[in-house]
Amino acid sequence: MKRLAISIIAGFVMALAGPATAQQRTFHYGFIGQHDDQNLYVIEDGASLASGAKLKLNFEYPEGNWFYVCYLSSADEYVLLYASNTGLDANEQIIFDTLGWLALDDNVGTETFTLISSETRLEKLETLFNNYSNASGKSRKRFAKRITRAFGDLHKQLEQSGSLTMEQRLDTPIIGGVTFRGVTPEEVSQHSLSHKTSGDQIAKAVFTIQHH
Amino acid sequence: MLGLQFLFPGLMQDFELKLIDNRFEVRQGLGLAPAFSSRIAHVNIDNYSKTESGQPIWEKQTYAALIEKITSARPEAIACDIMFVDWVEKSGNEELVQATINAGNLVSPFLLDTNPGGTKAPDALGLDANPRLNPGAAPAASGILVTPFDALMEQSAGLGFANMSPDPDGIIRRVPAVMELEGTLVPSLFLQAVATQLDYDLEEIEIIDQSRIVLRNFPAHGEDALGDLEIPLDGRGNLLVNYAGPLELAVYPESYSAWNLLTADTTADFSGKLVFLANTSSQATEFGDASPTPVASIFPRAYIWANAANMLLTDKFITPLPYVFAIAAVLVLGALLVLSAWRLAALWFSVTSMGMLLLYLGLSFSVFAIGGYLLPVLPVLVPLLVLYLFSSVYRYVQLEHYEGVLEGSLQSYLSPRLMDQIRVNPDILKLGGARKRITVMFSDLVDFTAFSDRADPEEVQDVLETYFANSATAIFSQDGVVDKYMGDGILAFFENDGDQITSATRAVDCALTMQARAHELNELYRSQNRSSFAIRVGLTTGYAKVGNIGPAEKIDYTVIGSVVNLASRLQGVGKPGDIVIDEDTCFFVKDRYLVTDLGPKDLKGFSNPIAVFSVTVGEQPTAG
């Protein structure tokens, strides 16, 4: 009887999960680092990097989606690094973009990147970042708190809707956007994408770097 | 108390509230009001500012310029007690927002709606930055009543509600500390202002209940001295404002006229300070931006917020003691009062009770002045007063009862006339008595010992009761006093009325009545074949001590003197039915009654022979 009940519940869960899976949004991203000898490597989530280390963020998302890259520095400063939308309807085309090479400054601590791909525009988040960038002093701190709370609410919303998925490390990096002559997909290039994440209507990934 | 509260709810409450104000006055008079923190300053748009600027109503650009000016003096926070609502006239909004952005620390006010069906909070209010709060943890608001315009709200470093909690008499004695709106904690203007000043995270607020909240890790004395700050509330989520005193420069924080500051006539350094920006002009008072408080009948509301903020910065709160304290005080003091009612004499009971009530009243004023503790006064004093009155009435009823018993007891000894005199002048009963000329009567049954030996006890009792009753009636009818019953004997005495010597004649009249009644009883008993009945009476007149005499444990209203012994001896001289009198009695009655001289007699206990006379029963003297 107990087993039957479990089967029924499992059936319901699968039935509910089915349509959600069909509407899932997926995007890829990758943090690429460069050694002193110019060799490229994939930076893992939670990796420990020293000041001055170079890194580059690549990402690829479905056209028609709104994509955001938010950054929280080790000094608790927020920056909206990327906010983009093609303005076109989704047509299964993929947009590849990159933030270019960055170098870690001298402020040590945890650097947090939050990547969001959304079917709809996240106006509130954009307004908060806009006000945050305009604000000064204690008003700015208040906006920082509101942004943190907004991320928390988003996480909770995804969790409650059951569409929160863990970011996945790809078995081998893929190359986003364009194909480079002489580079095999398995090799790390400037355009490599190493991680994938999915979500229902909104997909979100949080990537941290321990900066020392 | 509950009964009184039910009967006169408003009256009791008004008195209690008035007593709070009295405590502020007394404390101020004693110079014990709390000092104002140097970390608070005021910039006031006062009448001078209005006049000098030539603008009865300041434009937003002027406000913006003022905020810029204040910002240049580097305050930690600016609490703006002026609400710039969304209005048709948008001119100056941009400048105001820019000034707010430049300040980066401006706290704006808004109003919560506590009536049902309030409007939902706009996003610009930024409730999402506030801590989450469980429903019921704090007084709830249903929505928003009035807010500043959106852009200003967005750029404010914080927003605090400016609702106040006037008491039923309209006086502001308390302000809400926090409220709950849409599941979030909303701070009052003063709390948000201090939090902004000290960079304090509202997430650290712990609401214990509506009587207490705790600010965890509160930097009251700087960031290096974090500690928990416990804020006592009134049980309904309100903070009782610990007013620093009347609005005087000597007491209140540094205040600046806005126009002087704006026109650079005044330079200021607001480093580390919380600056309250307020409209304190008479125009603001007309608009209701001033309220009566315990320390002034018209008090700018901004200063009420400043006082509340001052409490957080100085850790000087008013702590209302809960009703359980009142109950405990009533029980303890009530027990003492009952104990004193039981143990003490009426005067001392009254003195002790009143002293106890006054002591509690004094205590309530003292602990308020010294420690800021607010003791309930009427909830304690009224029950005690009721208890005192009840005890007094009970004691009076008891006294009346005892008096009744005592009077009843006295009535069997004293004549109604003497009883009346005692009622008018109880000093008659004072211990010690007085020397008086009186007539003493001693009466005795003839052959009573032989009669009591042979008769049934019931018959003896019947005879004695009849004899005593008849005798008492006769004695009282002549205003005599039955001193005591001794076996079959009666000792009675008759006092004189002022200077007139009437005791002897009244005593003889009494004795004649007693003999006449004895004769009737004898006739009756003989007709019933019972033993014969006769009495002998002895009367003497002279000086004796009359009054309450004896040890404290057994005091008698009695008579002491040789006249008593003589009366007893004279009674023994006569035959059954005789009334034997001494020479002094004879002197006073010989003109009224037929008196027979029996000659001198040797009497036991008297060294010389005593002249003895008898009154002839049934015979009256001839006229003249």
Boltz contact constraints between the chains, C-beta under 6 A:
constraints:
  - contact:
      token1: [A, 131]
      token2: [B, 154]
      max_distance: 6.0
  - contact:
      token1: [A, 134]
      token2: [B, 101]
      max_distance: 6.0
  - contact:
      token1: [A, 136]
      token2: [B, 104]
      max_distance: 6.0
  - contact:
      token1: [A, 137]
      token2: [B, 104]
      max_distance: 6.0
  - contact:
      token1: [A, 137]
      token2: [B, 105]
      max_distance: 6.0
  - contact:
      token1: [A, 138]
      token2: [B, 104]
      max_distance: 6.0
  - contact:
      token1: [A, 138]
      token2: [B, 105]
      max_distance: 6.0
  - contact:
      token1: [A, 138]
      token2: [B, 157]
      max_distance: 6.0
  - contact:
      token1: [A, 138]
      token2: [B, 196]
      max_distance: 6.0
  - contact:
      token1: [A, 139]
      token2: [B, 104]
      max_distance: 6.0
  - contact:
      token1: [A, 139]
      token2: [B, 155]
      max_distance: 6.0
  - contact:
      token1: [A, 139]
      token2: [B, 157]
      max_distance: 6.0
  - contact:
      token1: [A, 142]
      token2: [B, 129]
      max_distance: 6.0
  - contact:
      token1: [A, 142]
      token2: [B, 157]
      max_distance: 6.0
  - contact:
      token1: [A, 145]
      token2: [B, 129]
      max_distance: 6.0
  - contact:
      token1: [A, 146]
      token2: [B, 126]
      max_distance: 6.0
  - contact:
      token1: [A, 146]
      token2: [B, 128]
      max_distance: 6.0
  - contact:
      token1: [A, 146]
      token2: [B, 129]
      max_distance: 6.0
  - contact:
      token1: [A, 149]
      token2: [B, 128]
      max_distance: 6.0
